Amino acid sequence: MEEQAIIERIRTLHPDAVIDVAGEDCSFEVYVVSESFAGQGTLQRQKPILALFRDEIRSGALHALTVRAKTPAEQQGNSGLVQIRQ
């Protein structure tokens, strides 16, 4: 799966999000920063994003997808280990 395809699919759920993708082939980690995550727990943030890729995960076309979802305020408080491109 291509990084741009992953970004476009996540944008259908979170059009305001800043999204960055790392990985290759069939294993990716996505960083999604959106105000829409406010008030949600980790699983509430991750499940809808993972559901977008259900078919690819089931078929094995996508082996691993790690979702890191934060609000802008949480990202600001980050230790700086994750860089989000805007």
N, C-alpha and C positions, 0 to 999 in steps of 0.2 A: 504494500500500500504506500502511496506517495504522501509526503508530509502535507502538501497543499490540500489534498483530498480530506485528510483528517481535520485540518483547520476549517475547511468549508463546511464539513458536516457538523462540527461543534458550533459553528456560527449560527446554524439553524436554531439551536437552543438558546444561545447566548450571543446575540448580535453585537452587544456592547463590549464583549470580552476582549482582553488582550491575551493572545494565545501563542504559545511557543511549543514546538515539538522537537524532541531529541530522539534519535534512534535510527534504525534502518531495517530493511527487509521486512520482518514480521514482528518486530519487537520495538515498542515505542514508549516514551514517557511524555505526557502532555502537561503543560503548565497553563492553567486557565485562571485569569484574574478578572473577576466581575463583581459588581455591586450586588447583583442578583443573588449571591451566595449569603448575604447578610441574614443572620438568624437561623441558618441551616447548619446541621452537623456534617461531619465528614462524609458519612454514607449517603445522606440526602443530596449532597453535592455530586458524588461520584456515580451513583446508580443511573441517573438519566443519561449521563455522558457515555457510560459503558453500554447502555442499552442501544445507543446509536450504532454500535459496532457488533451487536449480537450475532448477526449472520456470519461476519468475517471471523469472529472468535470461534464460533461453532464449527465452521468449515476448516479452521486451521490456517486460513489465509493471514490471519493476524494471531500470532501466538501469545503475545503479552502486550497489555496496554495499562500503564500505570497513570493514574490521574492525580495531579496535585492541583487542587482547586482552592483559591483564596479570594478574599475580598481585597480591594485596594489598600485598606487600612492594615490588614494582616500582612500584605506583601511589603508595605513600608517598614513594618517591624521586623522583617526577615533579616537574618544575619548577613545577607549579601551573597549567599552561596548560589542562588538561582538568579540568573539574568533573564529578564523578560524583554524581548524586542517589541517595540511599539511601531 
